[in-house]
Amino acid sequence: MTNKQDVKQEQKHDTKHDHKDPSAQHKSPSTPEYKSDAELVAMMQRLQADFENFKKRVDKEKHQIMTSTTARVVSLFLPILDAFEMALKHDTSSSKEGMHMIQSELKKTLAALNVTTIHSVGKRLDPLQHEVLLQEERTDADDDVILEELQRGYKMGDYIIRTSKVKIAKRIQKSQTHDKEDKKSK
């Protein structure tokens, strides 16, 4: 019982202090004081700008996740498309028409996903889009010009799904060619 009485007396004592100092009710240690409305407006503008930046960052991250996920799924289907292209090159039977239709549907699906091929032949080597598998010494071509595409590359916007595997030219001088021919004949 004495504990209950002590608590009641402390509460009465606290309320007596509150009535004596009216400003004590409105001030709390967690509430900051602002000197003017301009400070409040500036703070609200900063908060609004921070929120807008947050929304933009979240939207960008969502777009990046969606792009990388779609690219991952597409990369799983690319070997199928490669197999169709290879089969069509080497097939002499009459079943080509059906295979062309399936290949066409696959390409339409990729186009709907904004997936495009990386065109390589005749262009200069871009290490971000091309992977060099072979080099051929040539006198009639510039250095790092793509001569042949060994495996087609694909991209989705600027996102590279798979690099093109290519054969490039290495330019040699005509005098070097004669030297090599002379060494071979000896």
MIDREN-314563 format. One record per residue (C-alpha): residue number from 1; residue in one letter; x negated, y negated, z negated. Coordinates in steps of 0.02 Angstrom, whole numbers, plus 50000, padded with zeros to 5 digits. Example, Ala and Ser with C-alpha at 12.3 -4.5 7.8 and 13.67 -1.06 7.14 Angstrom:
2
+-----+---------+-------+-------+-------+
| num | residuo |     u |     v |     w |
+-----+---------+-------+-------+-------+
|   1 |       A | 49385 | 50225 | 49610 |
|   2 |       S | 49316 | 50053 | 49643 |
+-----+---------+-------+-------+-------+
This chain:
186
+-----+---------+-------+-------+-------+
| num | residuo |     u |     v |     w |
+-----+---------+-------+-------+-------+
|   1 |       M | 50000 | 50000 | 50000 |
|   2 |       T | 49863 | 49880 | 49964 |
|   3 |       N | 49799 | 49900 | 50143 |
|   4 |       K | 49967 | 49845 | 50213 |
|   5 |       Q | 49971 | 49694 | 50100 |
|   6 |       D | 49792 | 49647 | 50148 |
|   7 |       V | 49836 | 49656 | 50333 |
|   8 |       K | 49992 | 49547 | 50308 |
|   9 |       Q | 49892 | 49418 | 50213 |
|  10 |       E | 49760 | 49412 | 50350 |
|  11 |       Q | 49894 | 49387 | 50482 |
|  12 |       K | 49971 | 49244 | 50382 |
|  13 |       H | 49799 | 49168 | 50361 |
|  14 |       D | 49767 | 49178 | 50551 |
|  15 |       T | 49934 | 49098 | 50593 |
|  16 |       K | 49900 | 48957 | 50472 |
|  17 |       H | 49737 | 48917 | 50566 |
|  18 |       D | 49829 | 48920 | 50732 |
|  19 |       H | 49956 | 48792 | 50672 |
|  20 |       K | 49822 | 48676 | 50608 |
|  21 |       D | 49723 | 48671 | 50771 |
|  22 |       P | 49842 | 48661 | 50919 |
|  23 |       S | 49700 | 48662 | 51046 |
|  24 |       A | 49641 | 48831 | 50979 |
|  25 |       Q | 49795 | 48915 | 51053 |
|  26 |       H | 49757 | 48860 | 51230 |
|  27 |       K | 49571 | 48894 | 51227 |
|  28 |       S | 49510 | 49071 | 51242 |
|  29 |       P | 49331 | 49127 | 51268 |
|  30 |       S | 49370 | 49216 | 51434 |
|  31 |       T | 49458 | 49069 | 51520 |
|  32 |       P | 49337 | 48943 | 51598 |
|  33 |       E | 49378 | 48759 | 51599 |
|  34 |       Y | 49380 | 48665 | 51764 |
|  35 |       K | 49345 | 48482 | 51775 |
|  36 |       S | 49453 | 48445 | 51926 |
|  37 |       D | 49574 | 48511 | 52053 |
|  38 |       A | 49437 | 48496 | 52185 |
|  39 |       E | 49338 | 48632 | 52097 |
|  40 |       L | 49490 | 48745 | 52098 |
|  41 |       V | 49518 | 48713 | 52283 |
|  42 |       A | 49334 | 48748 | 52321 |
|  43 |       M | 49341 | 48909 | 52221 |
|  44 |       M | 49498 | 48965 | 52312 |
|  45 |       Q | 49419 | 48927 | 52480 |
|  46 |       R | 49265 | 49030 | 52435 |
|  47 |       L | 49375 | 49174 | 52379 |
|  48 |       Q | 49476 | 49164 | 52539 |
|  49 |       A | 49316 | 49163 | 52645 |
|  50 |       D | 49248 | 49311 | 52546 |
|  51 |       F | 49410 | 49407 | 52575 |
|  52 |       E | 49408 | 49370 | 52762 |
|  53 |       N | 49227 | 49430 | 52773 |
|  54 |       F | 49275 | 49588 | 52678 |
|  55 |       K | 49418 | 49622 | 52798 |
|  56 |       K | 49304 | 49599 | 52949 |
|  57 |       R | 49172 | 49715 | 52874 |
|  58 |       V | 49301 | 49850 | 52836 |
|  59 |       D | 49373 | 49837 | 53012 |
|  60 |       K | 49198 | 49852 | 53087 |
|  61 |       E | 49159 | 50004 | 52979 |
|  62 |       K | 49324 | 50086 | 53029 |
|  63 |       H | 49284 | 50057 | 53212 |
|  64 |       Q | 49109 | 50130 | 53191 |
|  65 |       I | 49176 | 50284 | 53102 |
|  66 |       M | 49310 | 50310 | 53235 |
|  67 |       T | 49182 | 50291 | 53375 |
|  68 |       S | 49056 | 50410 | 53299 |
|  69 |       T | 49191 | 50539 | 53259 |
|  70 |       T | 49261 | 50533 | 53436 |
|  71 |       A | 49086 | 50543 | 53508 |
|  72 |       R | 49049 | 50697 | 53401 |
|  73 |       V | 49205 | 50786 | 53464 |
|  74 |       V | 49168 | 50737 | 53644 |
|  75 |       S | 48990 | 50802 | 53628 |
|  76 |       L | 49061 | 50972 | 53584 |
|  77 |       F | 49157 | 50976 | 53749 |
|  78 |       L | 49014 | 50918 | 53861 |
|  79 |       P | 48937 | 51092 | 53880 |
|  80 |       I | 49105 | 51151 | 53950 |
|  81 |       L | 49104 | 51011 | 54078 |
|  82 |       D | 48923 | 51053 | 54121 |
|  83 |       A | 48970 | 51235 | 54146 |
|  84 |       F | 49111 | 51186 | 54265 |
|  85 |       E | 48994 | 51077 | 54367 |
|  86 |       M | 48864 | 51215 | 54375 |
|  87 |       A | 48994 | 51345 | 54424 |
|  88 |       L | 49063 | 51232 | 54560 |
|  89 |       K | 48889 | 51206 | 54634 |
|  90 |       H | 48855 | 51392 | 54647 |
|  91 |       D | 49028 | 51465 | 54677 |
|  92 |       T | 49072 | 51512 | 54856 |
|  93 |       S | 49239 | 51594 | 54821 |
|  94 |       S | 49411 | 51521 | 54849 |
|  95 |       S | 49440 | 51493 | 54663 |
|  96 |       K | 49352 | 51326 | 54676 |
|  97 |       E | 49517 | 51232 | 54690 |
|  98 |       G | 49575 | 51286 | 54517 |
|  99 |       M | 49407 | 51245 | 54442 |
| 100 |       H | 49410 | 51073 | 54524 |
| 101 |       M | 49580 | 51042 | 54443 |
| 102 |       I | 49516 | 51090 | 54271 |
| 103 |       Q | 49361 | 50983 | 54294 |
| 104 |       S | 49471 | 50839 | 54350 |
| 105 |       E | 49579 | 50853 | 54194 |
| 106 |       L | 49425 | 50855 | 54083 |
| 107 |       K | 49361 | 50698 | 54167 |
| 108 |       K | 49531 | 50612 | 54147 |
| 109 |       T | 49530 | 50653 | 53962 |
| 110 |       L | 49354 | 50582 | 53943 |
| 111 |       A | 49407 | 50425 | 54036 |
| 112 |       A | 49555 | 50404 | 53919 |
| 113 |       L | 49432 | 50409 | 53774 |
| 114 |       N | 49327 | 50273 | 53860 |
| 115 |       V | 49187 | 50397 | 53895 |
| 116 |       T | 49085 | 50358 | 54050 |
| 117 |       T | 48936 | 50440 | 54134 |
| 118 |       I | 48764 | 50363 | 54128 |
| 119 |       H | 48712 | 50335 | 54309 |
| 120 |       S | 48527 | 50365 | 54325 |
| 121 |       V | 48462 | 50410 | 54498 |
| 122 |       G | 48366 | 50266 | 54577 |
| 123 |       K | 48363 | 50162 | 54417 |
| 124 |       R | 48216 | 50123 | 54305 |
| 125 |       L | 48190 | 50230 | 54151 |
| 126 |       D | 48280 | 50168 | 53994 |
| 127 |       P | 48220 | 50267 | 53843 |
| 128 |       L | 48383 | 50233 | 53753 |
| 129 |       Q | 48485 | 50315 | 53892 |
| 130 |       H | 48364 | 50436 | 53975 |
| 131 |       E | 48257 | 50580 | 53917 |
| 132 |       V | 48113 | 50623 | 54032 |
| 133 |       L | 48092 | 50809 | 54062 |
| 134 |       L | 47985 | 50803 | 54220 |
| 135 |       Q | 47867 | 50684 | 54309 |
| 136 |       E | 47822 | 50689 | 54491 |
| 137 |       E | 47674 | 50598 | 54567 |
| 138 |       R | 47731 | 50498 | 54717 |
| 139 |       T | 47657 | 50368 | 54832 |
| 140 |       D | 47825 | 50310 | 54896 |
| 141 |       A | 47908 | 50267 | 54729 |
| 142 |       D | 47875 | 50146 | 54586 |
| 143 |       D | 47827 | 50203 | 54412 |
| 144 |       D | 47969 | 50261 | 54299 |
| 145 |       V | 48102 | 50264 | 54434 |
| 146 |       I | 48222 | 50408 | 54410 |
| 147 |       L | 48213 | 50532 | 54553 |
| 148 |       E | 48334 | 50665 | 54493 |
| 149 |       E | 48460 | 50689 | 54356 |
| 150 |       L | 48439 | 50862 | 54278 |
| 151 |       Q | 48582 | 50842 | 54153 |
| 152 |       R | 48710 | 50703 | 54155 |
| 153 |       G | 48719 | 50583 | 54007 |
| 154 |       Y | 48876 | 50508 | 53932 |
| 155 |       K | 48917 | 50354 | 53831 |
| 156 |       M | 49067 | 50277 | 53748 |
| 157 |       G | 49053 | 50089 | 53765 |
| 158 |       D | 48877 | 50054 | 53703 |
| 159 |       Y | 48871 | 50213 | 53598 |
| 160 |       I | 48762 | 50347 | 53681 |
| 161 |       I | 48842 | 50518 | 53660 |
| 162 |       R | 48709 | 50612 | 53756 |
| 163 |       T | 48557 | 50547 | 53850 |
| 164 |       S | 48529 | 50592 | 54032 |
| 165 |       K | 48390 | 50717 | 54059 |
| 166 |       V | 48292 | 50658 | 54209 |
| 167 |       K | 48141 | 50678 | 54322 |
| 168 |       I | 48043 | 50517 | 54352 |
| 169 |       A | 47913 | 50459 | 54476 |
| 170 |       K | 47734 | 50417 | 54432 |
| 171 |       R | 47657 | 50308 | 54566 |
| 172 |       I | 47487 | 50358 | 54629 |
| 173 |       Q | 47375 | 50263 | 54748 |
| 174 |       K | 47343 | 50334 | 54920 |
| 175 |       S | 47157 | 50346 | 54884 |
| 176 |       Q | 47196 | 50456 | 54734 |
| 177 |       T | 47300 | 50569 | 54845 |
| 178 |       H | 47155 | 50594 | 54965 |
| 179 |       D | 47038 | 50632 | 54820 |
| 180 |       K | 47157 | 50765 | 54754 |
| 181 |       E | 47178 | 50842 | 54926 |
| 182 |       D | 46990 | 50847 | 54949 |
| 183 |       K | 46968 | 50935 | 54782 |
| 184 |       K | 47103 | 51063 | 54825 |
| 185 |       S | 47023 | 51103 | 54994 |
| 186 |       K | 46852 | 51135 | 54915 |
+-----+---------+-------+-------+-------+
